[in-house]
């Protein structure tokens, strides 16, 4: 007995060393093979349970600099070393095939398992289904589930893996067929709320809102209680489809069921009403959410202010903006940019400065969009000294100007005949790596032509042609 003890102790040391390196992120593949080799050479055989523990640890190991793919290493170790696997080994390895993005190896391990005559568990099949679905062989997975898997073995996960694959591949109707098979079987196979949510979400993505609604009511009839996620997804889809009356029916059902709607659900509905041009309904819902004890978020206010500004009701937007602080909601940089843009359209430059001062007092840092609104407003009225103060402040705060910023400044300088300033900004634009397009070049060309400098104008036209400059549509300012 004493002669065997050191050998058993060495095996334990190797196991501990393997686990230590794996846990500390210092296990590289070559070291893993060395340790594994030595481990298997020990006179006292290492138990299958201990080896399965190593494989399981590799399957769950997060990527590290030394070992980027633990599941792939587990497969490699198994294939390169003679090991007597049991059902647990195969379960881990088939799952590793899925996690290592080598689903093609999963059915091969499953085949070995069949040949060995080892009794399979539901975990074995579930991992196989993941591999088959990864390979877009969902129909085959469904066939195994319904016709070749022992009737008492599947669980909700077995069905869910295949449901998700059908939905992800745009075949939600096939998922619905399978869902109804589950419901018909009943008992432990009955679909849960996650199964229903999955299929409804698939229908929403395919634009089949009516089918999702039918399934929602079918779910309730089956006694499955919708969750906040269920209500949120169906309300969101109905709002996108501008079926606002149906979305409100779902909201009322949600409240009656004792599920408290959060501010994001109300925001979705308010945005839906605004998109449909129903401002009165949006404000009615704002009052309703407040009465229900749900405080409107900054997103709620921003949606309402944006709508008011776009529909010529800027004064009401300003009133709403200043009411935010009274109601305990701090305006965001987006809130400020909405009002700044409104003042810019009005030409209320002094009010823009006042708003900037309030912004600074509130500790809200202006972003690129805010600076572009300010620079454009002052440039439009020829107040380039003020516009350039904002431009310099922008750089000081680490905000990088974009194409719109430079085009605004260069265009204004060119119109004023300040071509040296325009040229300075043009060169700076190149040095900053900001993309150039035809608009910037044509501003320079027109500026020089207006001054009677046709030579400089021709020079810019030649530069534009040589650099093969094209018009680039901008993604807003």
N, C-alpha and C positions, 0 to 999 in steps of 0.2 A: 504493500500500500504506500509506503514511504517513497518507493522508487518512482511511483506514478505521479505523486503530488507535484514535483517540479514541472513536469510536462503539462499537466492540467493548468497549473499556475501560469505557464507561458502562454497558453491559449487565451486565458482571461486577460493577460497583459496585452496581447495583440488585439483582442476585441476592444478593450478600453482605449488603446492607441488609435485604432480606426475611428472610434466614436469621437475621440478628442479632436483629431484632425478635421473630421467632418463638421463638428460643432464650431470649431474656431476658424473655419474657412481655409485651412492649410492643407486640405487633402487634394492632391493633384492625381490624375488618373494613373500615372506610373507607380506612385506610392501606394495607391489603393490595390493595384495588382500585386505588388511586392508583399504587402501585408496579408492579402487574401491567400496568396500562394503559400506563405509560411504557415498561415492558420490551418490550411487544409493538409499540410504535411505533418501536423502534430500527431503523435502516436495515439493520444486519446481523441477520438472523433468529436468534432464540435457538433453540438446538437442542432437539429433542423430549426428549432425555435430561435436559437441565437443567430443563425444565418438569416432567417426570415426577418429578424429584428434589424439586421444591417441593411437588407434590401428595402425594408419599410422606411428606415431612416434616410436612405438615399432617395427614395421616391418622394419624400416630403422636404428634402433639403433645398433651401433657397439658392439661387445661382450665386457663385462667388468668383473672384478673379482666378482662382486655381481650378475650380470645378464648376464650369458653366452650366452643366446639365446632369444633375444627380440621377434622374430616372434613366437617362441613356447609359450612364456608367453602370447602373445596376444590371441592365440588360447585357452589357458588354462583359461584366464579371461572370454572369451566369453562363454565357455562351463560351467563354474561354477557359472555364474551369469545370472539372467533373464534380457535379453536385447531385445528390439524390433529392429531387424536389417533392414536396407534398402539395396538397390543395392550397395551403396558405402561400407557398412560394409562387405558385402559378397565378393566384389572385393578385399578388403584388406585381408580378412581372407584366401581366396583361394591362394592369392599370398604368404601369410605367410606360408601356408602348403608347398609350394615349397621351400621357403627360410629356413624353419625349418627342412628340410629333412624329412617331414612327408607327402609325396605326396598322400598317401593312404586316407588322410582326405579331400583332395581337391574335389574329385568326390562326397563325402558325403555332403559337403557344397553346391555343385552345385545342388545336388538332392533336398536339402531343399529349395533352391532358386526356382527350378521348381515348387515344391508343393505350395510355397507361391504365385505363379503366378506373380512374379515380372519380369518386362521386363529387359532382360539382355543386357549388352553393349559388345563391342568388347574386353574391358579389362577383363571382366568376362571369356570370352572364351579363351583369350590368357593365362591367369593364369591357367585355366583348362588344356590347352594343355601342359604347362610346367610340371604340375603334372603327366599327363598321360605319357609324354615322360620320366620323371624321373623314372617311373615304368616300362619302356621298353614296353609301350603300344602305340607305335608310330602309328601303323596301325589303332588303334581305334581313335586316335587323328585326323589322316588324314580323316577317315570316317566322323567324326563329322564336320570337316572343309568343306568337299566337298558336304556332303549330308544332314546334319542336322542343320547347321548354316545358318541363313538368308543370302541370296545372297548378300545383300548390306552391310553386317556387316564386313567381314574379311578385314584386312589391311596387309601390307607387313610383319609386325611383326608376325601375325598369321601364315603365311606361313613359315617365317624364323625359328620360334621355331621348326617346324616339319622338315624342311630341315636339320637343324643342327643335330637333333636327328637321322635322317636316316644316315647322313654322319658319325656321331660319332659311330654308330653301324655297320659300314662297309657296308652300303646299299646305296651307292651313286647313283646307277642306279635308285632306287626308288625316291631319291631326285631329280634326273634329270627329271623323269616323272612329278613330282609335279611342278617343275620349268617351264616346258613346258605348263602345265595347266595355270599357272600364265600368261605366255607370250600370250597364246591364248585368255584369258579373256581381257587382255590389260587394258588401263586406269589406275586407282589407284592400280590395282592388278599387274601391270607389274613389273617383278623382277628388282631390282636395282643392282648396281655393287657389293654390299655386298652379295646379294643372289648368284650371279654368282661365286664370290670368294670362298664362302662357299662350293659349290658343286665341283668346280675345286680342291680345297684343299682336299676334300674327295676322289676324284679320284687319286690325287697324293699319298695320304697315302695308297691307295689300289694298287698302282703300275700301275694304268690305265692312263699312261701319254698320250697316243694317244686320249683317250676319252676326257681328259681335254683340249687338243689342239683343238679338234673339237668344244668343248663348247666355248673356247676362241674366235674362229672365228665367231661362232653363236652369241655370245654376241655383237660383233662389228656390225654384220649385223642387229641386233635388235636396233642399235643406242645407246647402253650403252657404255659409255667411260671408258676404263680400268684405274685403279689408279696405283700408284707406287707399292702398295701391290700386285696387280694382276700381273704386269710385274715381280716383284721380285720372287713371288712364282713359276711362270711358268718357268722362266729362271733357278731357282734353281733346279727344278725337271728335266728339260731337261739336265742340266749339270750332275746331278747324274746318269742319264740314258746314259751319254756320247754321247748325240745327240747334239754335239757342233754346227753343221751347223744350226740346227733348233733354238738353243738358240740365235745365232747371228741374225737370221731373226727377232726374237722377240725384240732383242735389237734395231735393226734398225727401227722397227715399233714404238718402244717407243720414239726414238729420233724424228722421223717424226711427231709423235703425240704431240710433244712439252712437253713431260715429261722428265725432266732431270735425267738421271741415277746417283745414288749416288755411292760412292766408294765401298759400300758393294756388289752392283750388279756387278761391274767390278771385284771385288775380287772373287766372285762366278765363273765368267766366266774364269778368269785367273787360278783359282784352277782347274776348269774343264779341261782346255787345258793341264795343267801340269799332271793331273791324266791320261789323254789320251796320254801322252808322246809327246805333241806338244809344245815344248819350244819356237820355232820360233813364233807360233801363240800367245803364252802368252805374249812375248815381243812386238809383233805387237799391241796387245790390250793395253799393258802398255803405248805405245807411243800414241795410240788413246785417251785414257782417259786423258792423260796429255794435248793433243791438245784441248780437250773439256773443259779444265779448271778444271778438277777433279784431285785433288792431290792424288797420291797413298798413302795409309795408311801404317802403320807399318805391318799390316797383309799381305798386298800385297807383301812387301819386304820379309817378313818371308817365305811366300809360295814359292817365287822364289828361295831364298837362300837354303831352305830345298831341293828343287828339284835338284839344281845344286850340292849340297853336295852328295846327294844320287847317282848322275850319274857321279861321278868322275870329276866334274868341280869346285873344291873347290876354285881355284884361282879366278874364276869369281864371286863366292859367296862372297869372301873377298872384291873384288872391289865394288860389289853392296852394301855391308855392309858400307864401308867407304863413299860411294856416298850419303847415307841416310842423313847424317848431312849437306852436301853441299846443298841438296834439301829441307832442313828445316824439316826433319823428324827425331826425336830422337829415336835411337834404344831402344827396350824394353829388358827386362831380357830374353825373348825368343830369340830375335835376337842374344844377346851375347852367349846364350847357344848353338845356332846352330854353330857359328864360333868356340867357345871353343871346341865343339865336333870334328869339322873338324881338328883343330890343334892337338887334342889328338890322332886322328887316324894317322896323319902325324908324331907324336912324337915331334912336335915343342913346347917343354916345355917352352922355354924362351918367345916365342910369346904368350903363354897362360898367363904368368905372366904380360906381357905388356898389354894384353887385360884386365886383372883384374884391373890393375892400371887405365886404361881408363874408365872402368866400375865405379870405385870408384869416379873418377873426374866428371863423368856424373851424379853421385848421384843415380845410379841404384843398388839396393840391390840384391845380388845373392840369388837365391832360392835353394831348395833341389837338383833339377836337376843339377844346375851349380856346386854346391859343390861336388856332386857325380862324375861329369865328371872330375873335378880337382883331387880329391882324387884317383880315379881309374887310371888316367894318370900317376901320380907320383908313385903310388904303383906298377903299371905294370913295371916300370923301376927300381924298388927296392929303390926308394928315399923316404923311409918311414918317415924320419924326416920332409921333406917338406909336405908330405901327411898328417902327424899328425898335422902340423901347420894349415892346412886348416880345419882339423877335429875340432880342438879347436876353431878356428875362427867361425866355423859353430855353435857350441854350444853357444858361446858368443853372437851371433846375434839372438839367440832364434830359430834357425832352428833345428828341431828334426831329427836325423839320422833315416833312415829306414833299412829294411832288407838288401838292396843292399849295403848301406854304410858299415854296420858291416861286411857283408860277404867279401867285398873287403879288408878291413883292416885285418880281422882275417886270410883270405886266404894268404895275403902277408906276415904276421908275421910267419905263419906256414911254408911257403916255405923257409923263411930265418932262420928257426930254433929258432925263438924268441918266444918260447911257453909261457913264463911268460907274455909277452905283449899280446899274443893271448888270454890267459886265462883271463887277466884283461878285455879285450874288450868283451869276451864271457859273463863274469859275469855282466858287465855293460849293455849289451844287455838285459839280463834277468831283471835287476833292472829297466831299462827304459820301460819295457813292450813291447819290440819289438818282434814280433812272431819269433819263431825258426823253422827251417825245417831241413831236412836230410843233405842238402849241408853244413850247418854250422858245424853240428856234424861230418860229414865225413872229413871236413878240419882239425878239431882238432884230429881226429883219425889218419889221414895220417901224420900230423905233429909230433905226438908222436911216431908213428911207424918209421918215418925217423930218429928220434933221438935214436931209439932202446928201447924206453920205452913202451913195450907191455902192462904192467900193467895199465898204464894210458889210453892207447888206448882202452883196454877192458872195463875199467870203463866208458868211454864215450859211447861205444856201448850199455852197460847195461842201462845207463841213457836214451839213445835214445829209447830203447825198452820199458822201464818202463813208459816213458812219452808218448808212442804211437805217436812218431813224424813221420810225413809224409812229402813228398815233396810238397811244396806249390808254384805253379806258380806265379812269381812276375809280377806286372803290370808295367813293365818298371823300369827305375832307377830314 
